[in-house]
Amino acid sequence: MRVLITGAHGQLGRALIATAPADAVLDATDATELDITDAPAVERRINATKPQLVINAAAYTLVDQAESDEVEALRINGDAVGVLAAASRAIGARFVHVSTDFVFDGGQSTPYAPDAATNPLNAYGRTKLAGEQAAGTDALIVRTAWVYAAQGHNFVRSMLRAMAERERLRVVIDQVGTPTYARGLAEALWALSARQVQGIFHYTDSGCASWYDFAVAIQEEALARGLLSREIPIDPIATADYPTAATRPPYSVLDKRATVALIGAAPHWRVQLRRMIEELHG
């Protein structure tokens, strides 16, 4: 099976490469090699390699910066998805696109189903929703949330640095979602792709947490594995006490029942966090 992966140097792209099936012949590319907003360049690459599956792991992920850079975010998260989908469709390749919980406004208190009404609160969410629409109904769209890995820029690595350098931390407690280990997400993408399904599916690790809960767990796991030498206080704060350029949904837990029915339940987020810490520990 020939597979084109975009965003290959990102945390999800790296995980997709690491977890690829034995029969996958990968053409892994990133922005330095292929501008996915350039339709002729995308068409040339896809026509040359003739993938049977295209997985788009590329994205503009700077949530706060997108508030002042929405045009560029839309080019990557929206327009480019349409380019990739069209080029894939033209040669009969299946197209897989990764989206986000930020397409929801967080106003409900139960997990969001794939067909729940969308209402993004920020520019990042709007551009990712545009990407879903550009992907088309014949694509596989997988929404996820709070992704992290042992490499790249993410909450876990940021917390570990802050815990090593500071005497005390303040972390938001009134935003609730689900942390998702990039390797588990990658495995789910391969599993769903193998079933050749279409439409919107949700995947995160199991369970839910606030950012505060997540931070406390990060410190506990890191202390247990010797990645941190001391414990520091972590204070729960309200979103209002930590203003950001982009508004975040207060609740963005995703309903994964349709995904579970196909590929089984994901491990609990705390188990996956431990696996990531073990990876960092070496």
KABEL-V786060 format. One record per backbone hydrogen bond with DSSP energy under -0.5 kcal/mol. NH is the residue of the N-H (numbers start at 1). CO is the residue of the C=O. If there is no record, write none. Layout:
BEGIN
NH	CO
NH	CO
END
This chain:
BEGIN
3	25
4	53
5	3
5	27
6	55
8	29
10	7
13	7
14	10
15	11
16	12
17	13
18	14
19	15
20	17
24	21
25	1
26	24
27	3
28	26
29	5
29	27
33	30
34	30
36	34
38	35
39	37
42	38
43	39
44	40
45	41
46	42
47	43
48	44
49	45
50	46
52	2
53	2
54	94
55	4
56	54
56	96
57	6
57	55
61	59
63	61
66	62
67	64
68	65
69	65
73	69
74	70
75	71
76	72
77	73
78	74
79	74
80	75
82	78
83	79
84	80
85	81
86	82
87	83
88	84
89	85
90	86
91	87
91	88
92	89
93	88
94	52
96	54
97	140
98	56
99	97
99	142
101	144
103	100
104	101
112	253
116	113
119	103
126	122
127	123
128	124
129	125
130	126
131	127
132	128
133	129
134	130
135	131
136	132
139	136
140	95
141	139
141	199
142	97
142	140
143	141
143	201
144	99
148	180
154	152
158	154
159	155
160	156
161	157
162	158
163	159
164	160
165	161
166	162
169	233
171	235
173	237
174	237
176	250
177	209
180	146
182	148
184	181
185	181
186	182
187	183
188	184
189	185
190	186
191	187
192	188
193	189
194	190
195	191
195	192
196	193
197	192
199	139
201	141
203	143
205	179
206	267
209	177
211	175
212	172
214	210
215	211
216	212
217	213
218	214
219	215
220	216
221	217
222	218
223	219
224	220
225	221
226	223
227	222
228	222
233	167
235	169
237	171
241	238
242	239
250	105
252	176
255	112
256	254
260	256
261	257
262	258
262	259
263	259
264	260
269	206
272	268
273	269
274	270
275	271
276	272
277	273
278	274
279	275
280	276
281	277
282	278
END
